[in-house]
Structures are given as C-alpha cells and as structure tokens.
Amino acid sequence: MLQQFQNNNNTGTSRNRKLVPEARQALDQMKFEIAGQLGINLQQGYNGNISAKDAGRIGGNMVKRMIEQQQRQMAGRQ
C-alpha cells in the first residue's frame, strides 16, 4: 500500500479525488454549513481569499463531524 501511494505521488496522480463521487453534494453542503457556524463567509466556486487557518478550521470540523457520524453508525450496529 505504501509503495502504491509513493508511486502515485511520484507520477503526479492527484490524491484529491472523491472515493465516493455521489457524496460530493453532501460534502459541499456540510462545508458551507460548518463555515456558516464558524462565521466564515464562503462563496460558490473559488475561495482563495480565505486564510489557511479558516480553511483548516472548516476541514477539521468536517473530519470531526464525519468521525462522530461514523462512530454513531458503528455503535448502532453492535
């Protein structure tokens, strides 16, 4: 697996691809919802004007929420 990652990284293959393309709309909706809760003004399209700190806060909160959702789902199955 590590070798495959290194090969992809060295050939310039993008790692920023959606593993489940059908989830794109839900992820975008989550991004805008979290940005709004944090008081960060996002626009549709390019948002190069926001700081790296704010972009990190949005992404970090998205990951936190997805982990919480998965943990709830896993707990319900046990």
N, C-alpha and C positions, 0 to 999 in steps of 0.2 A: 504493500500500500504506500509506504513512504517513497519507494522508488518510483511508483506511478505518479505521485504528487510532484516529485522532483522533475520527472520527465515533462509533465505538463507545464510546470513553472518555467522550465528552461526553453520550451518551444514557444512561449508567448501565449499559450492557451489561456483564455480567460477563466478565472475561478469564480467570477461574479455572475454565475448563471443560476437560474432558478431550477432547483431539483424537481419542484412541482409547479410547472408554469401556471396551472389553474389557480394557484394561491396568490398570484400577483395582485389582483384587485383587493383581496382581503389584507395583504401586507401593506399596500398603499393606504388603505383606509385606516389601518392601525397606526401607521406612521403619522398621518395627519391628525388623528385623534390624540395621540400622545404629544405631538408638537403643540397642539392647542392647550392641553392640560399643563404643559410646561411654559406656556406663554411665548412660544417660538412661532413666528409667522412664516409658514411655508406657502409657496406658490405652486401651482401646477407647472411641471416642467423643471427647468434648471433652477437650482437653489444655491449657486456658488457664492452668494452673498452672506450666507450664514457662517458663523465661526465653526472651527473644528470642534470646539468644546460643546457647542449646541448640537452639532451633528452627532457627536459621541453620546450625548445625553439621550437623544432620540433613539439611536441604535441600541444603547444599553438598556433602556426601558423596554424596547421591543423584545429583546432577548429575555429579559426578566419576566415579562408577561407570557411569552411563549413557553418558558420553562414552567411557570406556575400552571398554565393550562394543561401541559403535558402531565405534570405531576397529579393534578386532579383527575385527569382521564385514567391514568395508570392506577390510582387509588380506587377508582370506581370499578375497575376490572378485577381487583383482588378480593 
